[in-house]
Amino acid sequence: MSTYERIEFLKSLPMDAKAIAEYIWIDGTGSGLRSKARTFDTGKSAPSPSELPIWNFDGSSTGQAPGEDSEVLLKPQAVFRDPFRGGKDILVVCDCYEPNGNPIKTNTRAAAAAIFKDKRVVDEVPWYGIEQEYTLLNAETRWPLGWPKNGFPGPQGPY
């Protein structure tokens, strides 16, 4: 049996009233993603973030806490159906907090959420627009207009 067939077999096993919640967060680099999974009791629909438990992890291994005080809390912020596992499994986007409730230094979403909850911001009416960009091509070379005919332009060329 191939690895693919084993995975498909395992995915086909009944889970009854259980599903997998994959907690996802941004690590200490500010750009890497981390995750860990847990099971939860399924209901008629995906749970809201407030219905999911706050979880923790060792932040010293992700660059988010010192080794002597490494507990970091994962607070669910958004829930999405898991497109990879399917079924009732979910992806849970989380923010990271210190055990005392303060956001960790790399948790920029907490600061943004505070700004967006400010009454002055809530009362604003956003404007949306579409920015269309075009590239004009030289009819002979089919390269972008202004490019040299025999090669590439230098960095930040006049095109």
N, C-alpha and C positions, 0 to 999 in steps of 0.2 A: 504494500500500500504506500503510495507516495505521500509526501508531506502535505501536499494540497488536499488529497483525499482524506487524510487524517483530520485536518482542520475542518473540512466540510462535514465530516462525520460528527466531530465534537460540536460544531455549530448546530447540527440538526437534533441534538439531544434535547428533550423537553426540560424546561426550567420551571415549570408550573407557575407559581406566583412570584417568581424572582426575576430580576433583570440586573444588568450591570450599569453602574454609574461611573464613568471615567472622569475623575476630577482633573482639570487642566489648569496650569498656571504658568506665568512667566518667571524664569529663574533669575538668579542674581546678576547675570550678564545684561539683563534688560531686553534680550532678544531671543534667548533660547526658550523652548517650551519643555515643560515637565508634566508628568501625569502619574496617577496611581488610580487603581480601580477598586470598587467595593460593590457588593450586591445590595439591593434594596427590594422591599416588597412593592410589587406593582399594583397600580390601581387602574381606574378606567382611562386615565391620561397621564402624561408625564408630570411629575411633581414640579411645583414651583421652587425657586431657590430657597425660599423661607421654610419649605417643608423638608429640605435635606439637612442632614447634620453637618455641623462644623467639624472638620477633620484636622489632623495635624501631620507634620512630617519633620524630619531632621534637616533643618536649614543649613547646617554646616557643610553638607555634601552638595548643596546647590549654590553656595556662595551668598546665602541670605541671612546667616546668623553665625556668631562665633561658636567654637567647639564647646566652650564651657556652659553655654546657655543657648542651645540650638533649636528649641521647639519653635515652630512656626505654624500658625493656624491657617487653614484654608476655609474661607467663607464663600459659599456658592453665590454667584451674582447673576448667572443666566443659564438656562437649560435648553438644549437642542437635541432632537432625535439623532441617534448615532447612525450616520450614513455608512459606516464601515461594518458594524456588526448587525445593524438592522433590528427588526423586532421592536421590543419595548426598551432596548438599551438606550442610554442617553449620554451625551457629553455635557459636563458641568464646568462652565468657565468660572474660575475662582480668583479672588483677591487674597493676598497674603498679609497676615497681621501678626504682631507680637502677642504673647500670651496676655499682656496687660490691655490689649484692645487697640493699641496704636498701629497704624499701617507701617509696614516695613519700608525702608528707604526706597526700594525699587517699585513700590506700589504706587504708580502714578495715576492709576484709575481712581483711587480714593480721593485724591485732590481734585481731579476732574469732576467726579460725582458731586463733591461739595460745591463746586462752582455752578454746576448745572441745576442744583437745588436752590440756589440763591434766588430770592423773589425778583430781583432786578433782571436776572437772566431768564427766569420762567416767563416773565411778562413780555419779553421780546418776541417779535414775530419774525421767524427766520425767512430769508430769501434764498431761493434755490435757482440755479441756472446751469445750463449745459455749456461746457466749453468744448467747442469743436476744433480739432487740429487737423491740418491737412499737410501733405507732403506733395509738392509739385515735382513731377518727374520730367527730365529731359526726354523729348520724343525720340531722339536718336540713340542715346545710350541707355535709356530707362533707369538711369541713376538719379538721385535727388538733384534738382536744379542747383547749379553753383558748385557742384563737386568737380574736381579735376577729371578730365576725360581719360587719363591713364593712371589711375591710382586712387588713393584715399586722401581726403583733406586732413590737415593737421588738426590737433585738438582745438576745439572752440573756433572752427572755421567760419567764414563769412556766408553761411547759408541759413 
